[in-house]
Amino acid sequence: MAEKKLTRKEKVDQQIEKGPKRKRAAAQAMKDARANEVSATLRNSTIATRKMRMVIDLIRGMEVEHALNVLKFTPKAGAAPVRKLLLSAIANWEAKNEGVRIGEGELYISGAYVNAGRTLKRFQPAPQGRAHRIRKRSSHVTLILDTKDDFDE
C-alpha cells in the first residue's frame, strides 16, 4: 500500500519541516541591530570620487574625536567637506539620543563610503578643429556612526 503524501502544512504542524521565516521578524532584528546607528550623507560634492575615497580611507573605523583631528590637519581638498559631514553626523546622533553625552571613545565611524555622483561633460578645444571631452566628476559620501558599548565585553 502506498502511503499518503503529507502536505507542507501537515509537515509544519507535525514539526517535520520548519515553517517559512517571517519577514517581519527579520526586519525587526535588522532594526534592533541599527538602533544606535546614525548616518549623514553629502550629495553632489564637486570633488571626484577617487580623491574623496583617499580622505574617507583615512578615517574609516576611527573614533570621532580622533577623526575630526585627522581631518582638520589633512591638506586634501575633500577633508573640509568630510569634516563638516562628520560634525553633521555627530549632531544627528545627539538629536537621536537626547540627554546622552558622547563618552570618551564611545562613538566611532562604523561605515564610510563614497559613490559616484553625476558627471558633467564639457568640451575643451583641441588642435586641428577637434575637441576633447572633459569629465567633471562628483561624488556622494555617506558616514555611519555607531557606539562601541557592544564591543567592550
DSSP file (Angstrom, degrees, kcal/mol; ACC not computed):
  #  RESIDUE AA STRUCTURE BP1 BP2  ACC     N-H-->O    O-->H-N    N-H-->O    O-->H-N    TCO  KAPPA ALPHA  PHI   PSI    X-CA   Y-CA   Z-CA
    1    1 A M              0   0    0      0, 0.0     2,-0.3     0, 0.0     0, 0.0   0.000 360.0 360.0 360.0 137.0    0.0    0.0    0.0
    2    2 A A        -     0   0    0      1,-0.1     2,-0.2     3,-0.0     3,-0.0  -0.639 360.0-124.4 -82.6 134.8    1.2    3.5   -0.9
    3    3 A E        -     0   0    0     -2,-0.3     2,-0.3     1,-0.1    -1,-0.1  -0.496  29.1-104.0 -78.4 149.6    1.5    5.9    2.0
    4    4 A K        -     0   0    0     -2,-0.2     2,-0.3     1,-0.1    -1,-0.1  -0.549  34.6-121.7 -73.3 133.5   -0.3    9.2    1.7
    5    5 A K        -     0   0    0     -2,-0.3     2,-0.2     1,-0.1    -1,-0.1  -0.589  26.1-126.7 -76.6 133.8    2.0   12.1    0.9
    6    6 A L        -     0   0    0     -2,-0.3     2,-0.1     1,-0.1    -1,-0.1  -0.575  17.6-127.7 -81.9 143.2    1.9   14.9    3.5
    7    7 A T     >  -     0   0    0     -2,-0.2     4,-2.1     1,-0.1     5,-0.2  -0.368  28.8-104.8 -78.7 168.2    1.2   18.4    2.5
    8    8 A R  H  > S+     0   0    0      1,-0.2     4,-2.3     2,-0.2     5,-0.2   0.895 121.5  53.0 -61.4 -41.2    3.5   21.2    3.6
    9    9 A K  H  > S+     0   0    0      1,-0.2     4,-2.5     2,-0.2    -1,-0.2   0.897 109.0  48.9 -63.3 -40.2    1.0   22.5    6.2
   10   10 A E  H  > S+     0   0    0      2,-0.2     4,-2.1     1,-0.2    -1,-0.2   0.879 110.1  51.7 -66.8 -37.6    0.7   19.0    7.7
   11   11 A K  H  <>S+     0   0    0     -4,-2.1     5,-2.7     2,-0.2     6,-1.1   0.905 111.6  46.9 -64.1 -40.7    4.6   18.7    7.8
   12   12 A V  H ><5S+     0   0    0     -4,-2.3     3,-1.2     3,-0.2    -2,-0.2   0.916 111.6  51.0 -66.9 -42.9    4.8   22.1    9.6
   13   13 A D  H 3<5S+     0   0    0     -4,-2.5    -2,-0.2     1,-0.3    -1,-0.2   0.872 112.8  45.2 -61.8 -37.7    2.0   21.1   12.1
   14   14 A Q  T 3<5S-     0   0    0     -4,-2.1    -1,-0.3    -5,-0.2    -2,-0.2   0.396 113.1-122.2 -87.0   3.4    3.8   17.8   12.9
   15   15 A Q  T < 5S+     0   0    0     -3,-1.2    -3,-0.2     2,-0.2     3,-0.1   0.784  78.0 123.6  59.0  32.8    7.1   19.7   13.2
   16   16 A I  S   <S+     0   0    0     -5,-2.7     2,-0.4     1,-0.3    -4,-0.2   0.839  78.3  27.3 -80.5 -39.0    8.7   17.6   10.5
   17   17 A E  S    S-     0   0    0     -6,-1.1    -1,-0.3    -9,-0.2    -2,-0.2  -0.957  88.1-116.3-126.8 142.0    9.6   20.7    8.5
   18   18 A K        -     0   0    0     -2,-0.4    -6,-0.1    -3,-0.1     3,-0.1  -0.474  31.3-118.5 -75.8 147.8   10.1   24.2    9.6
   19   19 A G        -     0   0    0      1,-0.2    -1,-0.1    -2,-0.1     3,-0.1  -0.288  44.5 -76.0 -76.2 168.9    7.8   26.9    8.5
   20   20 A P        -     0   0    0      0, 0.0     2,-0.2     0, 0.0    -1,-0.2  -0.349  51.5-105.4 -67.5 147.0    8.9   29.9    6.4
   21   21 A K        -     0   0    0     -3,-0.1     2,-0.3     1,-0.1     3,-0.0  -0.482  38.5-116.8 -70.8 141.9   10.8   32.6    8.2
   22   22 A R     >  -     0   0    0     -2,-0.2     4,-1.8     1,-0.1     5,-0.2  -0.626   8.2-144.8 -86.3 137.1    8.7   35.7    8.7
   23   23 A K  H  > S+     0   0    0     -2,-0.3     4,-2.8     1,-0.2     5,-0.2   0.876  99.6  57.2 -65.2 -37.6    9.8   38.9    7.1
   24   24 A R  H  > S+     0   0    0      1,-0.2     4,-2.4     2,-0.2    -1,-0.2   0.909 106.5  48.2 -63.1 -42.1    8.5   41.0   10.0
   25   25 A A  H  > S+     0   0    0      2,-0.2     4,-2.0     1,-0.2    -1,-0.2   0.907 113.6  47.3 -65.5 -41.3   10.8   39.1   12.5
   26   26 A A  H  X S+     0   0    0     -4,-1.8     4,-2.0     2,-0.2    -2,-0.2   0.899 112.5  49.5 -66.4 -39.8   13.8   39.5   10.2
   27   27 A A  H  X S+     0   0    0     -4,-2.8     4,-2.1     1,-0.2    -2,-0.2   0.889 110.2  50.9 -66.2 -38.4   13.0   43.2    9.7
   28   28 A Q  H  X S+     0   0    0     -4,-2.4     4,-2.4    -5,-0.2    -1,-0.2   0.887 108.4  51.9 -66.3 -38.7   12.7   43.8   13.4
   29   29 A A  H  X S+     0   0    0     -4,-2.0     4,-1.8     2,-0.2    -1,-0.2   0.902 110.8  47.8 -64.3 -40.6   16.0   42.1   14.1
   30   30 A M  H  X S+     0   0    0     -4,-2.0     4,-1.3     2,-0.2    -2,-0.2   0.884 111.2  51.4 -66.1 -38.0   17.7   44.4   11.5
   31   31 A K  H  < S+     0   0    0     -4,-2.1    -2,-0.2     1,-0.2    -1,-0.2   0.897 109.6  49.2 -66.2 -40.7   16.0   47.4   13.0
   32   32 A D  H >< S+     0   0    0     -4,-2.4     3,-1.3     1,-0.2     4,-0.2   0.862 107.4  55.4 -66.2 -35.7   17.2   46.4   16.5
   33   33 A A  H 3< S+     0   0    0     -4,-1.8     3,-0.3     1,-0.3    -1,-0.2   0.818 110.6  45.4 -66.7 -29.8   20.8   46.0   15.2
   34   34 A R  T >< S+     0   0    0     -4,-1.3     3,-0.7     1,-0.2    -1,-0.3   0.151  79.0 112.3 -97.8  19.3   20.7   49.5   13.8
   35   35 A A  T <  S+     0   0    0     -3,-1.3    -1,-0.2     1,-0.2    -2,-0.1   0.868  84.6  35.8 -62.8 -38.5   19.2   51.1   17.0
   36   36 A N  T 3  S+     0   0    0     -3,-0.3    -1,-0.2    -4,-0.2     2,-0.2   0.484  97.4 105.2 -94.0  -3.2   22.4   53.0   17.9
   37   37 A E    <   +     0   0    0     -3,-0.7     2,-0.3   109,-0.1   109,-0.2  -0.542  41.9 176.6 -81.9 142.1   23.5   53.8   14.3
   38   38 A V  E     -A  145   0A   0    107,-2.0   107,-3.1    -2,-0.2     2,-0.3  -0.964   7.9-163.7-134.5 156.1   23.1   57.2   12.7
   39   39 A S  E     -A  144   0A   0     -2,-0.3     2,-0.3   105,-0.2   105,-0.2  -0.941  11.1-162.7-138.4 161.0   24.1   58.4    9.3
   40   40 A A  E     -A  143   0A   0    103,-2.0   103,-2.5    -2,-0.3     2,-0.4  -0.991  12.8-155.4-140.8 143.3   24.8   61.6    7.4
   41   41 A T  E     -A  142   0A   0     -2,-0.3     2,-0.6   101,-0.2   101,-0.2  -0.971   7.8-158.4-127.8 134.7   25.0   61.9    3.6
   42   42 A L  E     -A  141   0A   0     99,-3.3    99,-2.7    -2,-0.4     2,-0.3  -0.958  21.0-160.9-108.3 120.0   26.7   64.5    1.4
   43   43 A R  E     +     0   0A   0     -2,-0.6    97,-0.2    97,-0.2    74,-0.0  -0.796  60.0   2.7-107.0 145.1   25.3   64.6   -2.1
   44   44 A N  E    S+     0   0A   0     -2,-0.3     2,-0.2     1,-0.2    -1,-0.2   0.842  71.6 179.6  55.3  43.4   26.8   66.0   -5.3
   45   45 A S  E     -A  139   0A   0     94,-2.7    94,-2.0    -3,-0.3    -1,-0.2  -0.565  30.6-133.5 -70.1 138.2   30.1   67.1   -3.8
   46   46 A T  S    S+     0   0    0     -2,-0.2     2,-0.4    92,-0.2    -1,-0.1   0.323  77.1 100.3 -81.6  11.0   32.2   68.6   -6.7
   47   47 A I  S    S-     0   0    0     92,-0.1    -2,-0.1     1,-0.1     5,-0.1  -0.807  83.6-104.6 -97.0 138.2   35.2   66.6   -5.7
   48   48 A A     >  -     0   0    0     -2,-0.4     4,-2.2     1,-0.1     5,-0.2  -0.181  24.7-118.4 -62.5 152.3   36.0   63.5   -7.8
   49   49 A T  H  > S+     0   0    0     89,-0.3     4,-2.3     1,-0.2     5,-0.2   0.881 111.5  53.6 -61.4 -42.5   35.2   60.1   -6.3
   50   50 A R  H  > S+     0   0    0      1,-0.2     4,-1.1     2,-0.2    -1,-0.2   0.906 111.6  45.5 -60.5 -42.3   38.8   58.8   -6.4
   51   51 A K  H  > S+     0   0    0      1,-0.2     4,-0.9     2,-0.2    -1,-0.2   0.869 112.8  50.2 -70.9 -36.2   40.0   61.9   -4.5
   52   52 A M  H  X S+     0   0    0     -4,-2.2     4,-2.3     1,-0.2     3,-0.3   0.859 104.4  58.5 -70.2 -35.1   37.3   61.7   -1.9
   53   53 A R  H  X S+     0   0    0     -4,-2.3     4,-2.4     1,-0.2    -1,-0.2   0.831  98.8  59.6 -64.4 -31.3   37.9   58.0   -1.3
   54   54 A M  H  X S+     0   0    0     -4,-1.1     4,-0.6     1,-0.2    -1,-0.2   0.886 109.5  43.0 -63.3 -37.3   41.5   58.8   -0.2
   55   55 A V  H >X S+     0   0    0     -4,-0.9     4,-0.8    -3,-0.3     3,-0.7   0.911 113.3  50.8 -73.8 -43.4   40.2   61.1    2.5
   56   56 A I  H >X S+     0   0    0     -4,-2.3     4,-1.3     1,-0.2     3,-0.7   0.864 104.0  59.0 -64.1 -36.4   37.5   58.6    3.6
   57   57 A D  H 3< S+     0   0    0     -4,-2.4    -1,-0.2     1,-0.2    -2,-0.2   0.777  99.2  60.3 -64.2 -25.2   40.0   55.8    3.9
   58   58 A L  H << S+     0   0    0     -3,-0.7    -1,-0.2    -4,-0.6    -2,-0.2   0.855 114.9  30.9 -67.9 -34.6   42.0   57.8    6.4
   59   59 A I  H X< S+     0   0    0     -4,-0.8     3,-2.0    -3,-0.7    50,-0.2   0.494  81.4 125.6-108.7  -4.7   39.1   58.0    8.9
   60   60 A R  T 3< S+     0   0    0     -4,-1.3    50,-0.1     1,-0.3     3,-0.1  -0.372  85.6   8.6 -61.7 125.9   37.1   54.7    8.4
   61   61 A G  T 3  S+     0   0    0     48,-1.2    -1,-0.3     1,-0.3    49,-0.1   0.378 100.1 128.9  88.2  -3.5   36.8   52.9   11.8
   62   62 A M    <   -     0   0    0     -3,-2.0    47,-2.8     1,-0.1    -1,-0.3  -0.369  67.3-100.4 -82.6 161.6   38.2   55.8   13.9
   63   63 A E  B  >  -B  108   0A   0     45,-0.3     4,-2.4     1,-0.1    45,-0.3  -0.517  38.7-115.8 -71.3 151.4   36.7   57.3   17.0
   64   64 A V  H  > S+     0   0    0     43,-2.0     4,-2.4     1,-0.2     5,-0.2   0.873 111.6  51.3 -65.5 -38.8   35.0   60.6   16.1
   65   65 A E  H  > S+     0   0    0     42,-0.3     4,-1.7     1,-0.2    -1,-0.2   0.924 113.7  45.1 -63.9 -42.5   37.3   62.9   18.1
   66   66 A H  H  > S+     0   0    0      1,-0.2     4,-2.3     2,-0.2    -2,-0.2   0.901 112.3  52.0 -66.3 -40.6   40.4   61.4   16.5
   67   67 A A  H  X S+     0   0    0     -4,-2.4     4,-2.6     1,-0.2     5,-0.2   0.883 106.5  53.8 -64.6 -38.8   38.8   61.5   13.1
   68   68 A L  H  X S+     0   0    0     -4,-2.4     4,-1.9     1,-0.2    -1,-0.2   0.909 110.3  47.3 -62.0 -41.1   38.0   65.2   13.5
   69   69 A N  H  X S+     0   0    0     -4,-1.7     4,-1.4     2,-0.2    -2,-0.2   0.898 111.4  50.4 -67.3 -40.0   41.6   66.0   14.3
   70   70 A V  H  < S+     0   0    0     -4,-2.3     3,-0.3     1,-0.2     4,-0.2   0.930 112.6  46.7 -62.6 -44.7   42.9   64.0   11.4
   71   71 A L  H >< S+     0   0    0     -4,-2.6     3,-0.9     1,-0.2    -1,-0.2   0.844 106.0  59.8 -67.1 -32.8   40.5   65.8    9.0
   72   72 A K  H 3< S+     0   0    0     -4,-1.9    -1,-0.2     1,-0.2    -2,-0.2   0.862 114.1  35.6 -63.2 -35.2   41.5   69.2   10.4
   73   73 A F  T 3< S+     0   0    0     -4,-1.4    -1,-0.2    -3,-0.3    -2,-0.2   0.210  89.1 109.9-108.2  15.5   45.1   68.7    9.5
   74   74 A T    <   -     0   0    0     -3,-0.9     5,-0.1    -4,-0.2     6,-0.1  -0.810  58.2-151.0 -90.0 126.0   44.7   66.8    6.2
   75   75 A P        +     0   0    0      0, 0.0    -1,-0.1     0, 0.0     2,-0.1   0.366  58.1 115.2 -81.2   8.2   45.8   69.0    3.3
   76   76 A K  S >  S-     0   0    0      1,-0.1     3,-1.0    -5,-0.1     4,-0.5  -0.427  72.3-126.8 -76.3 152.5   43.4   67.3    0.8
   77   77 A A  T 3  S+     0   0    0      1,-0.2     3,-0.5     2,-0.1    -1,-0.1   0.805 108.2  57.7 -68.2 -29.0   40.5   69.3   -0.7
   78   78 A G  T 3> S+     0   0    0      1,-0.2     4,-1.7   -27,-0.2    -1,-0.2   0.582  86.5  79.9 -78.0  -9.4   38.0   66.7    0.3
   79   79 A A  H <> S+     0   0    0     -3,-1.0     4,-2.3     1,-0.2    -1,-0.2   0.889  87.9  53.4 -68.2 -39.5   38.9   66.9    4.0
   80   80 A A  H  > S+     0   0    0     -3,-0.5     4,-2.1    -4,-0.5    -1,-0.2   0.942 111.4  43.0 -65.1 -49.1   36.9   70.1    4.7
   81   81 A P  H  > S+     0   0    0      0, 0.0     4,-2.1     0, 0.0    -1,-0.2   0.878 115.2  50.5 -65.0 -34.0   33.5   68.8    3.4
   82   82 A V  H  X S+     0   0    0     -4,-1.7     4,-2.4     2,-0.2    -2,-0.2   0.882 109.3  51.2 -69.8 -36.9   34.0   65.4    5.1
   83   83 A R  H  X S+     0   0    0     -4,-2.3     4,-2.2     2,-0.2    -1,-0.2   0.916 110.9  48.2 -63.5 -42.7   34.8   67.1    8.4
   84   84 A K  H  X S+     0   0    0     -4,-2.1     4,-1.8     1,-0.2    -2,-0.2   0.886 111.2  50.8 -64.3 -38.8   31.6   69.2    8.1
   85   85 A L  H  X S+     0   0    0     -4,-2.1     4,-2.2     2,-0.2    -2,-0.2   0.880 108.3  52.3 -65.6 -39.3   29.7   66.0    7.2
   86   86 A L  H  X S+     0   0    0     -4,-2.4     4,-2.2     2,-0.2    -2,-0.2   0.892 107.9  51.1 -65.3 -40.0   31.2   64.2   10.3
   87   87 A L  H  X S+     0   0    0     -4,-2.2     4,-2.0     1,-0.2    -1,-0.2   0.880 109.8  51.2 -62.9 -37.0   30.0   67.2   12.5
   88   88 A S  H  X S+     0   0    0     -4,-1.8     4,-2.1     2,-0.2    -2,-0.2   0.895 108.6  50.6 -66.2 -40.3   26.6   66.8   11.0
   89   89 A A  H  X S+     0   0    0     -4,-2.2     4,-2.1     2,-0.2    -2,-0.2   0.884 109.2  51.4 -65.3 -38.0   26.5   63.1   11.8
   90   90 A I  H  X S+     0   0    0     -4,-2.2     4,-2.3     2,-0.2    -1,-0.2   0.908 109.4  50.3 -63.7 -41.8   27.5   63.8   15.4
   91   91 A A  H  X S+     0   0    0     -4,-2.0     4,-2.1     1,-0.2    -2,-0.2   0.875 108.7  52.4 -64.0 -37.1   24.7   66.3   15.6
   92   92 A N  H  X S+     0   0    0     -4,-2.1     4,-1.9     2,-0.2    -1,-0.2   0.896 109.1  50.0 -63.5 -40.2   22.3   63.6   14.2
   93   93 A W  H  X S+     0   0    0     -4,-2.1     4,-2.2     1,-0.2    -2,-0.2   0.909 110.5  49.4 -64.8 -41.7   23.5   61.2   16.9
   94   94 A E  H  < S+     0   0    0     -4,-2.3     6,-0.2     1,-0.2    -1,-0.2   0.869 110.9  50.2 -65.5 -36.1   22.9   63.9   19.6
   95   95 A A  H  < S+     0   0    0     -4,-2.1     3,-0.4     1,-0.2    -1,-0.2   0.860 112.9  46.3 -69.2 -35.1   19.4   64.5   18.3
   96   96 A K  H  < S+     0   0    0     -4,-1.9     2,-0.6     1,-0.3    -2,-0.2   0.847 118.5  42.0 -74.7 -33.9   18.6   60.8   18.3
   97   97 A N  S >< S-     0   0    0     -4,-2.2     3,-1.6    -5,-0.2    -1,-0.3  -0.645  83.6-169.5-113.9  71.3   20.0   60.3   21.8
   98   98 A E  T 3  S+     0   0    0     -2,-0.6    -3,-0.1    -3,-0.4     3,-0.1  -0.351  70.8  16.2 -65.3 139.0   18.8   63.3   23.7
   99   99 A G  T 3  S+     0   0    0      1,-0.2     2,-0.5    -5,-0.1    -1,-0.3   0.442  98.6 114.5  80.7  -0.1   20.3   63.8   27.2
  100  100 A V    <   -     0   0    0     -3,-1.6     2,-0.3    -6,-0.2    -1,-0.2  -0.899  56.5-145.0-106.2 130.2   23.2   61.4   26.5
  101  101 A R        -     0   0    0     -2,-0.5     2,-0.7    -3,-0.1    -3,-0.0  -0.640  25.6-106.0 -91.2 149.8   26.7   62.8   26.3
  102  102 A I        -     0   0    0     -2,-0.3     3,-0.1     4,-0.0    -1,-0.1  -0.650  41.9-144.8 -74.6 115.3   29.3   61.5   24.0
  103  103 A G    >>  -     0   0    0     -2,-0.7     3,-1.5     1,-0.1     4,-0.6  -0.263  32.7 -77.2 -76.3 167.3   31.6   59.4   26.2
  104  104 A E  T 34 S-     0   0    0      1,-0.3    -1,-0.1     2,-0.1   -41,-0.0  -0.528 115.9  -9.5 -67.6 114.2   35.4   59.2   25.7
  105  105 A G  T 34 S+     0   0    0     -2,-0.6    -1,-0.3     2,-0.1    43,-0.1   0.646 103.6 116.2  74.4  14.6   35.9   56.8   22.8
  106  106 A E  T <4  +     0   0    0     -3,-1.5    42,-2.5    41,-0.1     2,-0.4   0.877  63.3  57.4 -83.7 -38.8   32.2   55.7   22.7
  107  107 A L  E  <  + C   0 147A   0     -4,-0.6   -43,-2.0    40,-0.2   -42,-0.3  -0.804  66.2 165.7-100.5 130.6   31.2   57.0   19.3
  108  108 A Y  E     -BC  63 146A   0     38,-2.6    38,-2.3    -2,-0.4     2,-1.0  -0.912  45.1 -97.8-139.3 166.1   33.1   55.7   16.2
  109  109 A I  E     + C   0 145A   0    -47,-2.8   -48,-1.2    -2,-0.3    36,-0.2  -0.751  38.8 174.7 -87.2 103.6   32.8   55.7   12.4
  110  110 A S  E     +     0   0A   0     34,-1.6     2,-0.3    -2,-1.0    35,-0.2   0.763  67.3  15.0 -83.9 -25.2   31.4   52.2   11.7
  111  111 A G  E     + C   0 144A   0     33,-1.9    33,-3.4     2,-0.0     2,-0.3  -0.988  58.6 168.6-151.0 140.0   30.9   52.8    8.0
  112  112 A A  E     + C   0 143A   0     -2,-0.3     2,-0.3    31,-0.2    31,-0.2  -0.934  12.8 162.1-151.1 125.3   32.0   55.3    5.4
  113  113 A Y  E     - C   0 142A   0     29,-2.1    29,-2.5    -2,-0.3     2,-0.4  -0.987  25.2-144.9-147.0 157.5   31.7   55.0    1.7
  114  114 A V  E     - C   0 141A   0     -2,-0.3     2,-0.3    27,-0.2    27,-0.2  -0.981  15.5-171.5-124.4 128.5   31.8   57.2   -1.4
  115  115 A N  E     - C   0 140A   0     25,-3.1    25,-3.0    -2,-0.4     2,-0.2  -0.841  33.0 -97.5-115.9 156.7   29.7   56.6   -4.5
  116  116 A A  E     - C   0 139A   0     -2,-0.3    23,-0.3    23,-0.2     3,-0.1  -0.519  38.2-163.4 -73.9 136.5   29.9   58.3   -7.9
  117  117 A G  E     -     0   0A   0     21,-2.8    21,-0.1     1,-0.3     2,-0.1  -0.096  43.6 -45.3 -97.6-157.7   27.6   61.2   -8.4
  118  118 A R  E     -     0   0A   0     19,-0.1    20,-0.7    21,-0.1     2,-0.5  -0.406  53.1-136.6 -74.4 152.9   26.6   62.8  -11.7
  119  119 A T  E     - C   0 137A   0     18,-0.2     2,-0.5    -3,-0.1    18,-0.2  -0.948   7.8-146.6-113.5 122.5   29.3   63.6  -14.2
  120  120 A L  E     - C   0 136A   0     16,-2.6    16,-3.1    -2,-0.5     2,-0.6  -0.758  15.1-146.9 -86.4 130.5   29.2   67.0  -16.1
  121  121 A K  E     + C   0 135A   0     -2,-0.5     2,-0.3    14,-0.2    14,-0.2  -0.878  24.4 168.7-105.2 123.1   30.5   66.6  -19.6
  122  122 A R  E     - C   0 134A   0     12,-3.1    12,-3.7    -2,-0.6     2,-0.4  -0.835  25.3-130.1-126.2 163.3   32.4   69.6  -21.0
  123  123 A F  E     - C   0 133A   0     -2,-0.3    10,-0.2    10,-0.2     8,-0.0  -0.943  11.3-161.8-119.8 140.2   34.5   70.1  -24.1
  124  124 A Q  E     - C   0 132A   0      8,-2.9     8,-2.9    -2,-0.4    -2,-0.0  -0.972  31.4-109.6-117.3 132.1   37.9   71.7  -24.4
  125  125 A P  E     - C   0 131A   0      0, 0.0     6,-0.2     0, 0.0     5,-0.0  -0.313  38.6-170.2 -60.4 140.0   39.2   72.9  -27.8
  126  126 A A    >   -     0   0    0      4,-2.7     3,-0.6     1,-0.1     4,-0.4  -0.793  31.9 -72.4-125.3 168.1   42.0   70.8  -29.2
  127  127 A P  G >  S+     0   0    0      0, 0.0     3,-1.2     0, 0.0    -1,-0.1  -0.166 109.6  23.9 -61.8 156.0   44.3   71.3  -32.2
  128  128 A Q  G 3  S-     0   0    0      1,-0.3     3,-0.1     2,-0.0     0, 0.0   0.809 133.2 -60.1  59.5  37.1   43.1   71.0  -35.8
  129  129 A G  G <  S+     0   0    0     -3,-0.6    -1,-0.3     1,-0.2     2,-0.1   0.563 102.9 128.8  76.7   8.7   39.5   71.7  -35.0
  130  130 A R    <   -     0   0    0     -3,-1.2    -4,-2.7    -4,-0.4     2,-0.4  -0.361  46.2-142.6 -90.5 174.7   39.0   68.8  -32.7
  131  131 A A  E     - C   0 125A   0     -6,-0.2     2,-0.4    -2,-0.1    -8,-0.0  -1.000   2.8-146.6-139.1 138.2   37.5   68.8  -29.2
  132  132 A H  E     - C   0 124A   0     -8,-2.9    -8,-2.9    -2,-0.4     2,-0.4  -0.859  23.8-122.0-103.0 139.7   38.5   66.8  -26.1
  133  133 A R  E     - C   0 123A   0     -2,-0.4     2,-0.5   -10,-0.2   -10,-0.2  -0.658  21.2-158.9 -83.1 130.5   35.8   65.7  -23.6
  134  134 A I  E     - C   0 122A   0    -12,-3.7   -12,-3.1    -2,-0.4     2,-0.6  -0.937   4.2-154.8-106.8 128.0   36.4   66.9  -20.0
  135  135 A R  E     - C   0 121A   0     -2,-0.5     2,-0.9   -14,-0.2   -14,-0.2  -0.914   2.9-163.3-105.9 115.9   34.5   64.9  -17.4
  136  136 A K  E     - C   0 120A   0    -16,-3.1   -16,-2.6    -2,-0.6     2,-0.2  -0.841  20.2-159.0 -98.2 102.0   33.8   66.8  -14.2
  137  137 A R  E     - C   0 119A   0     -2,-0.9     2,-0.3   -18,-0.2   -18,-0.2  -0.499  11.2-169.3 -87.6 149.6   33.0   64.1  -11.7
  138  138 A S  E     -     0   0A   0    -20,-0.7   -21,-2.8    -2,-0.2   -89,-0.3  -0.796   7.4-148.7-127.0 173.3   31.1   64.5   -8.5
  139  139 A S  E     -AC  45 116A   0    -94,-2.0   -94,-2.7   -23,-0.3     2,-0.4  -0.970  13.0-138.1-145.6 157.4   30.5   62.2   -5.5
  140  140 A H  E     - C   0 115A   0    -25,-3.0   -25,-3.1    -2,-0.3     2,-0.4  -0.976  24.1-162.4-113.9 129.3   28.1   61.2   -2.8
  141  141 A V  E     -AC  42 114A   0    -99,-2.7   -99,-3.3    -2,-0.4     2,-0.4  -0.935   5.8-171.2-117.1 135.4   29.6   60.5    0.6
  142  142 A T  E     -AC  41 113A   0    -29,-2.5   -29,-2.1    -2,-0.4     2,-0.4  -0.994   1.8-169.3-127.3 129.7   27.9   58.6    3.5
  143  143 A L  E     -AC  40 112A   0   -103,-2.5  -103,-2.0    -2,-0.4     2,-0.5  -0.958   3.7-163.8-115.0 136.0   29.1   58.3    7.1
  144  144 A I  E     -AC  39 111A   0    -33,-3.4   -33,-1.9    -2,-0.4   -34,-1.6  -0.983   6.7-163.4-121.1 123.3   27.6   55.9    9.6
  145  145 A L  E     +AC  38 109A   0   -107,-3.1  -107,-2.0    -2,-0.5     2,-0.3  -0.804  11.9 172.0-105.9 147.7   28.3   56.4   13.3
  146  146 A D  E     - C   0 108A   0    -38,-2.3   -38,-2.6    -2,-0.3     2,-0.3  -0.949  31.0-108.7-146.3 163.7   27.8   53.8   16.0
  147  147 A T  E     - C   0 107A   0     -2,-0.3     3,-0.5   -40,-0.2   -40,-0.2  -0.698  15.2-141.0 -97.2 152.2   28.5   53.3   19.7
  148  148 A K  S >> S+     0   0    0    -42,-2.5     3,-1.5    -2,-0.3     4,-0.6   0.349  72.2 106.6 -92.5   6.2   31.1   50.9   21.0
  149  149 A D  T 34 S+     0   0    0      1,-0.3     3,-0.4   -43,-0.2     4,-0.2   0.738  77.0  56.9 -62.1 -22.1   29.2   49.7   24.1
  150  150 A D  T 34 S+     0   0    0     -3,-0.5     3,-0.4     1,-0.2    -1,-0.3   0.779 107.1  48.2 -75.4 -26.2   28.5   46.3   22.4
  151  151 A F  T <4 S+     0   0    0     -3,-1.5    -1,-0.2     1,-0.2    -2,-0.2   0.446  87.2  84.6 -97.6  -1.1   32.3   45.6   21.8
  152  152 A D     <        0   0    0     -4,-0.6    -1,-0.2    -3,-0.4    -2,-0.1   0.728 360.0 360.0 -73.6 -21.0   33.6   46.4   25.3
  153  153 A E              0   0    0     -3,-0.4    -1,-0.2    -4,-0.2    -2,-0.1   0.482 360.0 360.0 -73.1 360.0   32.8   43.0   26.7
